[in-house]
Amino acid sequence: MTYGQESRTKELWEEFFLDPSQWWDNRSDKVKNPRNQRFPDFKHKTTKKALWIHNKFNPPWVHARLAAMVECQEQAQSGWSTPEISRGGVVRMEQLWQEFFSDPSQWWDNRFIKKSLKYPDFKHKSTHEGLWIESWLNPPWVKAKMITSLGGLRSRVTGSFGNGDIVSKLCQEGRLIEALHMVELMLQQNIQAPIDAYVALLKACARRKALVEGKQVHALLVQSGRDSDVFLGSTLLDMYAKCGSVVDALKVFNMMPEHTVFSWTALMSAYAEHGQCEEAINLFQRMQRTGIAPDKVSFVVVIKACGRIAALEEGKEIHSHIIKSGFESDVVVGSSLVGMYAKCGCLEDACAVFNKMNERDAVSWNVMITGYAQQGFGKKALALYEQMKQEGVQPDIITYVVLLNACGRIAALEQGERLHSYIIRSGFESAVIVGSALVDMYAKCGHIGLARQVFNKMQEPNVLSWNAMIAGYAEHGLGKEALALYEQMIQQGAQANDVTFVVLLKACASIVALEQGQQLHSHINESGFGLDVIVSSALIDMYAKCGSIEHACQVFDNMSERDVVSWSVMIGGYAQQGLGKEALGLYEQMKQLDVQPDNVLYVVLLNACASIAALDQGKQLHSDIIRSGFELGGIVDNALIDMYAKCGCIEDAREVFVKMNERDVVSWTAMISGYAEEGLGKEALTLWEQMQREGMKPNEVTYASILSACSHSGLVDEGRHLFDSMFKNHGVTPTVDHYACMVDLLGRAGCLTDAENFINKMPIQPDAVVWMALLGAARNCGHVEIGRRAFDCVVKLEPENASAYVLLSNIYAAAGRRNELAKIRK
């Protein structure tokens, strides 16, 4: 169907150029009235046939002939609608062509050097009159005469064309269409363009990712009979690969009479660049089986493919081939190996290759530094940077960006500021990518003000810059500032992407901004990200955290595709809203669809079981985890301890704790908290002492748990000692929660006066929770006066706190104070 349309359109243009006076010219009307853009540029006066200048089915010579026709019209100072002038133009053109053919040496041949299609093909050296081969005013015998009578001219043209230097020059200047048209004209005149010309065209198409023009070059190769050339076939394959058309690249590869290492490598690169790394590795192995030896580029392509999918075994096998081939000492191959091992998590192997390299450039150092940074070894990355400078290698922009990211991950503000100074001295501060990395580093180091200063200095921030600043606000709980910056971003015409929306939705969730979240939802749909899995998951999370579980369900149900994150977020939303049964029910639905849970989902599910004390379901989950072959450890073990403890199975929790190979502060805290909830204060203290002996530093939550354990077991002296040692021994500053634990501890021990005095001496303002602890203790001890004072403080802070009224009424009832009881109940 496409071929038929192209053929029909070509016939109409040929009819048009034979006699343009038979066609209406609508171009000026279209310029004056934009509403007429859908109308044709030319319309036949009788048949009403239509032509559009910008039609994808037009033959490639249309623009050249139109340009020539316009130039002739300008010389005639009139349109083609006047037959007398047209006839005069035809007569003059015939005279000029006769002069040209009588002595071509008097004319400049501009066909292969002219910068615009409007320039003449031939120009007289004295009179400067011009001739166009495609002019509609030409007599019909011109083209035949060009072909039969100008052998000398053709040889001269071929000589001027040389080895394709003119085409190469045009391609280098970005004039791809002109270069393409030049080769088309050569073929029309039966002049064979050299191979260099086609190579230049294909490489230009590859650089610009100009697939349409690339296919036109392919058609010219077929037309010229050079499509079977192995070198040109490999270059054509490479063009299709770099333009993103893997299917066309594979077609060219399969039709090639023989394959070279270049063609194999080009197809491997196409697969790797488009995420089909396994296919790239398989293709490399096929190439080896055919007996073709890989070159340096082949090894680099396949090693990078291994790194992208963490194919360590295949990478090691290829490494051995590299050693046998003698390419290990090559700096590019060595850098690729370092990157592959780093991405596979084998930093020791990466370091071994790096240290063996005889020559290391900035790229090599960047790859090794990136490996350390991405694996969480920020200090090692910074140390390697210092070594890089000592060896006289100059850091580049990539070096600084990677190091700034490393500083952000480990909150190394001092090193980040030092890097900032080096960046300014190196002249890289104005680079957008560096500015964005600086914003991100300062934000992650907790200096949001410095991040904003850098951001404000950026002349042209891109979407990465905006995202970094918005994320900085969101991560520091400044949701309003994040949303305000988004409004500024829209006003300045910047285009938000999926990352922007995910960060903004987190900001809405952090400040429970449901209305702004719903507005964002509308923007997301308008921007075309409504079906994106990651954005939809962020929407579910936002709605759930804002308390709108119904909207979260709607987004989840409307998703055409769901990954494990989507399921985790929805199940977590149910759990956060106290809907543990619904969360576990959705998990059963997920299992029926054969979706494999990850560690985050297991943690969410175990927390759901803990929230409703669903011991049977928790044990079933534990079995599912073991049966699926999922490696226990870390956050999953911690969640198991918490679940068993909250379900009252402290021995099962202890069993999980004992079997852990590595315990972090969360593991110890979860176990101590479990003992506290069961009233096993002495066991909690024993575990606390063991924790100290093993060198694990407690955090704020650990102290809250151990103080709670002392409170539930009446261990007043131990609790006092622990509270007093918080800052002195471990640098933990007591928070309101810790003060509330101490008030509860003293109150449960009957030391109400001490508890009240303790509150009055607090260095920070007590909140309602602290006063409620004293009020609860007063109820237990029947102390009316202290209870009344605690009540007054609670309702002053939270007038709608119903629990405070209930507790005080209980105190009055126990004391027999009927009048006060009646008032408080009223």
VENVENCOR-V957842 format. One line per field, one symbol per residue. ss: DSSP state (@ for helix, = for strand, . for the rest). burial: + if it has 24 or more other C-alpha atoms within 12 Angstrom, else -. A space follows every 10 residues. Layout:
BEGIN
ss = ???
burial = ???
END
This chain:
BEGIN
ss = .@@@@@@@@@ @@@@@@@@.@ @@===.@@@@ @@.@@@@@.. .===.....= =......... .@@@@@@@@@ @@@@@@.... ..@@@@@@@@ @@@@@@@@@@ @@.@@@===. .......... .===.....= =......... .@@@@@@@@. @@@@@@@@@@ @...@@@@@@ @@...@@@@@ @@@@@@@@.. ....@@@@@@ @@@@@@@@.. @@@@@@@@@@ @@@@.....@ @@@@@@@@@@ @@...@@@@@ @@@@@..... @@@@@@@@@@ @@@...@@@@ @@@@@@@@@. .....@@@@@ @@@@@@@@.. .@@@@@@@@@ @@@@@..... @@@@@@@@@@ @@@...@@@@ @@@@@@.... .@@@@@@@@@ @@@@...@@@ @@@@@@@@@@ ......@@@@ @@@@@@@@@. ..@@@@@@@@ @@@@@@.... .@@@@@@@@@ @@@@...@@@ @@@@@@@... ..@@@@@@@@ @@@@@...@@ @@@@@@@@@@ @......@@@ @@@@@@@@@@ ...@@@@@@@ @@@@@@@... ..@@@@@@@@ @@@@@...@@ @@@@@@@@.. ...@@@@@@@ @@@@@@...@ @@@@@@@@@@ @@......@@ @@@@@@@@@@ @...@@@@@@ @@@@@@@... ....@@@@@@ @@@@@@...@ @@@@@@@@@. ....@@@@@@ @@@@@@@... @@@@@@@@@@ @@@......@ @@@@@@@@@@ @@@..@@@@@ @@@@@@@@@@ .....@@@@@ @@@@@@@@.. .@@@@@@@@@ .......@@@ @@@@@@@@@@ @..@@@@@@@ @@@@@@@... .@@@@@@@@@ @@@@@..@@@ @@@@@.
burial = --------++ -++--+++++ +-++++---- --------++ ++++-----+ +++---++++ ++++++++++ +++--+---+ -----+--++ --++-++--+ +--+--++++ +++++-++++ ++++----++ +++++++++- -+---+---- --++--++-- +--+++++++ +---++++++ +++++++-+- ++++++++++ ++++++++-+ ++++++++-+ +--+-+++++ ++++++++++ ++++++-+++ -++--+--++ ++++++++++ +++---++++ +++++-+--- --++++++++ +++++++++- ++-+++-++- ++----++++ ++++++++++ +++++++-++ +-++--+--+ ++++++++++ ++++++++++ ++-++--+-- ---+++++++ ++++++++++ +++-+++-++ -++----+++ ++++++++++ ++++++++-+ ++-++--+-- ++++++++++ ++++++++++ +++-+++-+- ----++++++ ++++++++++ ++++-+++-+ +-++----++ ++++++++++ +++++++++- +++-++--+- -+++++++++ ++++++++++ ++++-++--+ -----+++++ ++++++++++ +++++-+++- ++-++----- -+++++++++ ++++++++++ -+++-++--- --++++++++ ++++++++++ +++++-++-- +-----++++ ++++++++++ ++++++-+++ -++--+---- --++++++++ ++++++++++ ++++++-++- -----+++++ ++++++++++ ++++-+++++ +++++----- --++++++++ ++-------- ------
END
